Amino acid sequence: MADTPDPRATFFDGVSEREYSQFVAKETVPAVYVDGVPTSWRTDAYTARYKEQVFRFEGLTDSQAHDTSAVTVTDVAGAQYTITPATSITDGSSGSASFEQEVVEVDRERMSPHLWRMIVTRRGGQLFRNGTSIVSPPAWTGWSSG
């Protein structure tokens, strides 16, 4: 018996992507210790790069719009994405760098008395200290961890 496709995938309207980088933090830390006492210091710069994907669904019923189980969708180019329309956050903080490794946001709005629009935004990031990766990005970004 073939798997029945998720009906929410029928209402998938497309995905948009953007990538950006940002400065996260600067931290002064001991560089050399003599007899357990710091004798010199260095400054570490933390930066991050992010990929954001926005998935749009149009014309969902109330129950479909509020279903938080994973759904797999295919764009017009044939690329497949599996997303979970439930808010979440993964902390990837390091040192004094406050860093969100992955965030999922969900917006639901009425299109009519009986139909909904759902917009799922997921953002995945990679954290760098002085240009070296220290927190790997989520696999869906397609970036290497190095």
DRENDO-1510 file (C-alpha; in Angstrom, 1 decimal, always signed):
<recs>
REC; n; res; u; v; w
REC; 1; MET; +0.0; +0.0; +0.0 .
REC; 2; ALA; +1.4; +3.4; -1.0 .
REC; 3; ASP; +1.8; +6.1; +1.6 .
REC; 4; THR; -0.9; +8.7; +1.4 .
REC; 5; PRO; +0.6; +12.2; +0.9 .
REC; 6; ASP; +0.0; +14.8; +3.6 .
REC; 7; PRO; -2.9; +17.0; +2.4 .
REC; 8; ARG; -1.1; +20.1; +3.7 .
REC; 9; ALA; +1.5; +19.6; +1.0 .
REC; 10; THR; -1.2; +20.4; -1.6 .
REC; 11; PHE; -1.5; +23.9; -0.2 .
REC; 12; PHE; +2.3; +24.6; -0.3 .
REC; 13; ASP; +2.8; +27.9; -2.1 .
REC; 14; GLY; +6.6; +28.1; -2.2 .
REC; 15; VAL; +9.7; +28.7; -0.3 .
REC; 16; SER; +12.1; +31.7; -0.2 .
REC; 17; GLU; +15.6; +31.8; +1.2 .
REC; 18; ARG; +18.0; +34.4; +2.4 .
REC; 19; GLU; +21.5; +34.2; +3.9 .
REC; 20; TYR; +23.3; +36.7; +6.1 .
REC; 21; SER; +26.1; +37.1; +8.6 .
REC; 22; GLN; +26.3; +39.1; +11.7 .
REC; 23; PHE; +28.6; +40.0; +14.5 .
REC; 24; VAL; +27.7; +38.2; +17.8 .
REC; 25; ALA; +30.1; +39.1; +20.5 .
REC; 26; LYS; +33.6; +40.2; +21.5 .
REC; 27; GLU; +35.4; +38.6; +24.5 .
REC; 28; THR; +38.7; +39.3; +26.2 .
REC; 29; VAL; +40.2; +36.1; +27.6 .
REC; 30; PRO; +43.5; +35.1; +29.1 .
REC; 31; ALA; +46.1; +34.0; +26.5 .
REC; 32; VAL; +49.0; +33.0; +28.7 .
REC; 33; TYR; +49.2; +31.8; +32.3 .
REC; 34; VAL; +52.3; +31.8; +34.5 .
REC; 35; ASP; +51.9; +29.8; +37.7 .
REC; 36; GLY; +48.1; +29.9; +37.3 .
REC; 37; VAL; +48.0; +33.6; +36.8 .
REC; 38; PRO; +47.0; +35.2; +33.5 .
REC; 39; THR; +49.9; +37.3; +32.1 .
REC; 40; SER; +48.5; +38.3; +28.7 .
REC; 41; TRP; +45.2; +38.6; +27.1 .
REC; 42; ARG; +43.6; +38.1; +23.7 .
REC; 43; THR; +40.3; +39.3; +22.2 .
REC; 44; ASP; +38.0; +36.7; +20.5 .
REC; 45; ALA; +35.5; +37.9; +18.0 .
REC; 46; TYR; +32.4; +35.8; +17.5 .
REC; 47; THR; +30.5; +36.0; +14.2 .
REC; 48; ALA; +27.6; +33.9; +12.8 .
REC; 49; ARG; +26.2; +33.1; +9.4 .
REC; 50; TYR; +22.6; +32.2; +9.0 .
REC; 51; LYS; +20.3; +30.7; +6.4 .
REC; 52; GLU; +16.6; +31.4; +6.6 .
REC; 53; GLN; +13.9; +29.6; +4.8 .
REC; 54; VAL; +10.2; +30.8; +4.7 .
REC; 55; PHE; +7.5; +28.3; +3.7 .
REC; 56; ARG; +4.1; +29.5; +2.7 .
REC; 57; PHE; +0.8; +27.5; +2.7 .
REC; 58; GLU; -2.4; +29.0; +1.4 .
REC; 59; GLY; -6.0; +27.8; +1.9 .
REC; 60; LEU; -5.6; +25.4; +4.8 .
REC; 61; THR; -8.5; +24.3; +7.0 .
REC; 62; ASP; -8.4; +25.1; +10.7 .
REC; 63; SER; -7.2; +21.6; +11.6 .
REC; 64; GLN; -4.5; +21.6; +8.9 .
REC; 65; ALA; -3.2; +25.0; +9.9 .
REC; 66; HIS; -2.8; +23.9; +13.5 .
REC; 67; ASP; -1.4; +20.5; +12.8 .
REC; 68; THR; +2.2; +20.6; +14.2 .
REC; 69; SER; +3.4; +17.3; +12.8 .
REC; 70; ALA; +6.2; +17.2; +10.2 .
REC; 71; VAL; +5.3; +17.8; +6.5 .
REC; 72; THR; +7.3; +17.2; +3.4 .
REC; 73; VAL; +6.8; +19.6; +0.5 .
REC; 74; THR; +8.3; +19.8; -3.0 .
REC; 75; ASP; +9.1; +23.1; -4.7 .
REC; 76; VAL; +8.6; +23.8; -8.5 .
REC; 77; ALA; +12.3; +22.8; -9.1 .
REC; 78; GLY; +11.7; +19.4; -7.5 .
REC; 79; ALA; +13.6; +20.1; -4.2 .
REC; 80; GLN; +12.1; +18.5; -1.2 .
REC; 81; TYR; +12.0; +20.0; +2.3 .
REC; 82; THR; +10.7; +18.5; +5.5 .
REC; 83; ILE; +9.6; +21.0; +8.1 .
REC; 84; THR; +7.8; +20.9; +11.4 .
REC; 85; PRO; +5.3; +23.8; +11.9 .
REC; 86; ALA; +5.9; +24.1; +15.6 .
REC; 87; THR; +7.9; +26.8; +17.3 .
REC; 88; SER; +11.3; +25.8; +18.6 .
REC; 89; ILE; +14.7; +27.1; +19.5 .
REC; 90; THR; +18.1; +25.4; +19.8 .
REC; 91; ASP; +20.7; +27.2; +21.9 .
REC; 92; GLY; +24.3; +27.1; +20.5 .
REC; 93; SER; +25.8; +29.8; +22.8 .
REC; 94; SER; +29.5; +29.7; +23.6 .
REC; 95; GLY; +31.6; +31.9; +25.8 .
REC; 96; SER; +29.9; +35.3; +25.9 .
REC; 97; ALA; +28.3; +34.7; +22.5 .
REC; 98; SER; +24.6; +34.3; +22.7 .
REC; 99; PHE; +23.7; +32.3; +19.7 .
REC; 100; GLU; +20.6; +30.6; +18.3 .
REC; 101; GLN; +21.7; +27.6; +16.4 .
REC; 102; GLU; +18.2; +26.9; +15.0 .
REC; 103; VAL; +14.8; +28.7; +15.4 .
REC; 104; VAL; +11.4; +27.9; +14.0 .
REC; 105; GLU; +8.6; +30.5; +14.0 .
REC; 106; VAL; +5.0; +29.9; +12.8 .
REC; 107; ASP; +2.5; +32.5; +11.7 .
REC; 108; ARG; -1.1; +31.6; +11.1 .
REC; 109; GLU; -3.7; +34.0; +9.8 .
REC; 110; ARG; -7.2; +33.7; +8.5 .
REC; 111; MET; -7.8; +34.2; +4.8 .
REC; 112; SER; -11.5; +33.9; +5.2 .
REC; 113; PRO; -13.9; +32.6; +7.9 .
REC; 114; HIS; -12.9; +29.0; +7.0 .
REC; 115; LEU; -9.5; +29.1; +5.4 .
REC; 116; TRP; -6.0; +29.8; +6.9 .
REC; 117; ARG; -2.6; +30.9; +5.7 .
REC; 118; MET; +0.4; +29.4; +7.5 .
REC; 119; ILE; +3.9; +30.8; +7.2 .
REC; 120; VAL; +6.8; +28.7; +8.7 .
REC; 121; THR; +10.2; +30.4; +9.0 .
REC; 122; ARG; +13.2; +28.4; +10.0 .
REC; 123; ARG; +16.6; +29.9; +10.6 .
REC; 124; GLY; +19.8; +27.9; +11.1 .
REC; 125; GLY; +23.2; +29.3; +12.0 .
REC; 126; GLN; +26.8; +28.5; +12.3 .
REC; 127; LEU; +29.0; +30.2; +15.0 .
REC; 128; PHE; +32.6; +31.2; +14.4 .
REC; 129; ARG; +35.3; +32.3; +16.9 .
REC; 130; ASN; +38.1; +34.3; +15.1 .
REC; 131; GLY; +37.0; +32.8; +11.8 .
REC; 132; THR; +37.0; +29.1; +13.0 .
REC; 133; SER; +33.7; +27.3; +13.2 .
REC; 134; ILE; +32.8; +26.3; +16.8 .
REC; 135; VAL; +29.1; +25.4; +16.5 .
REC; 136; SER; +28.0; +23.5; +13.5 .
REC; 137; PRO; +24.9; +24.5; +11.4 .
REC; 138; PRO; +21.8; +22.3; +11.1 .
REC; 139; ALA; +22.1; +19.8; +8.4 .
REC; 140; TRP; +19.3; +21.3; +6.3 .
REC; 141; THR; +21.4; +24.4; +5.6 .
REC; 142; GLY; +23.7; +22.4; +3.4 .
REC; 143; TRP; +26.8; +23.9; +4.9 .
REC; 144; SER; +29.7; +21.9; +6.2 .
REC; 145; SER; +30.6; +22.1; +9.9 .
REC; 146; GLY; +34.2; +23.2; +9.2 .
</recs>
